[in-house]
């Protein structure tokens, strides 16, 4: 299990998110900078904490309510404005947290191949290298995609099949 280098405010936010979603019995993955750091190294010390959560749309209010009772700042107007995005915006101390509701099979399939990592002794899950590369490709992080696809354990075939299956053949990488 990879232990991530995370600045104290971000470690606190990651622990708080993990605790919140675990207590609600919601399966989740850390994406974005956390997943990037798990696969490529580096520190998690800036930007937002992005989480993909397997939950029903009706659970969104439950997450926001419990978050507000567990030290998160929850702006109800912001939550309402992000309703169509299937996103729950939160803040823990000064760290922005985005909980993305996994609303389609693409996100759901990421949970089957997730990898464990740890932050300050707390076990978390991150997407596989192939799924992390897909997320980075969608975020237009070409440097991150190149770095991930260069890893010895990276499965280019699986990555390319997933890209093709969701209509992103233009992002396929040479095997």
N, C-alpha and C positions, 0 to 999 in steps of 0.2 A: 504494500500500500504506500503510495506516494504521500509524503508530508509536504504541505505547501508552505511557502514563505508568505506570510500575510501580515500587514501592519496591524497594530492593536485595534484601531477603530473598525477595520474590515473584518478582523477575526471575531470581534464582538458581534458584528452584524451577521456574519455567517453562522455563528453559534446560535444566535437568537432566532434566525430563520429556521435552522435545523430543528431547534426545540419546538418552535411554533407548529411547523408542519408535521413533525413527528407526533406531537400531542393530538393533533387533529386527524391522525392516521391517514395523511395524504402522502402519496409517493411523489418524490421530487428529485430533480437533478439540478446541479449548479452549472450554468452555461457561461458564456461571455468570458470575462477576464479570469474567472476561477478555473474554468475548463482549460483555457489557454495555458494558464500557469501549471495546471496538473500535467499537461502533456509536453509543454515546451520549457518549463521552468520560468524563472522570473518571479517578481513580487506581485502580490495583489495589494495595491496601495492607492488606487485611483479609480475614477469612474463609478459606475453603479455595480451592484451585485444583481445578477440576472439568474432567475430560477424558473425552471419549467416544472409545473405541478399538474399531476393527474387528478383533476377534480371536476365535479359537475358545476355548471354555471350557477346553480342555486347555492353552492358552497362559497361563492365569492364573498358574500356578505358575512358569512361565518368567519372566514379568514380575516377580513378587515376588522370585525368586532373583536375577535380574540387578540389580534395584533395590537389593537389600541389598549387592551388590558394587560399587555405583556411588554410595555416599554416602547412600542413603535408609535410614531406620529402618523395618523391617518387623516388625510384631508378628504372628507366626504365628497366635496365638489370635484376633486381630482379623480376620485374613484368613479363617480358618475360619468365624467367626461371620457374616461378610458373604457367605458362599458363595451363599446363596439370593438375595441382592440383586444378583448379578452385578456386584459392586463389589470393587475392590482398594484397600484403604486403605493409604496410605503417608505418611511424613513426611520432608520434606527440610529439614534444619536445624530451624527451628521452624514450618515451614509445612505444614499438612495438605494432602494431595493425594488426591483420589478419582478413580480410574480406573474409569469405568463401561464395562462390556462391552456393546457395541452388539449386542443380542440380537434385535432385530426390524427389520422393514423401515422403520419410522419413522426410527429412528436411522440406518440404512444410507442412506436417501435424502438425508440431510443432507449427506453427503460430496460429492454431485454438484453442489451449489450453494454449496459453502463459499467463503468469502472469505479472502484473505491479509491478515495483519497482521504487525507485527514488534515484537519486544521486544529491546532492546539489539542490534539488527542481526540477530537470529535470526528467520527467517521461520516463522510459525505459521499455522494455519488456524483460523477461527471459523465458526460456522454463518451462513447468510444472515440478513438482517434478519428475514425471515418465520419462519425456524426458531428464531432467537434469541427472537423474540416468543412463539412457541409454548412454548419452554422456560420463559420468564419467566411465561407464563400458568399453566403447570403448577405453578410455584413460588409462585403467587399474588402476583406482583409487578405489581400493577395500574399503578403509576406507570411502570415500565419498559415495559410493554406499550403504554400510551398514548403514551409518547415515541417508541417504535419505529414504531408505526402512523401517527404524524404525519410521519415522514420522507418527503421528496418521492419518493425512489426505492423506497419500500415498496410491494409488490404485494399490495394487499388481496385481490384475487381469488384469487391463489395461496394466500395465508394462509387464507382462508375455505374454499377447496376442501380443503386439508390438514386443517383442523379438522373439517370435515364427514366426511371419509373415515375419520377415527379415532374418530368418534362424539362429538365435542365441539361440536356445533352451537350449544350455549348460549354458546360463547365467540366466535362469529362477530361481526365488526365491520362496521358499516355502510360501504357503499362510497359 
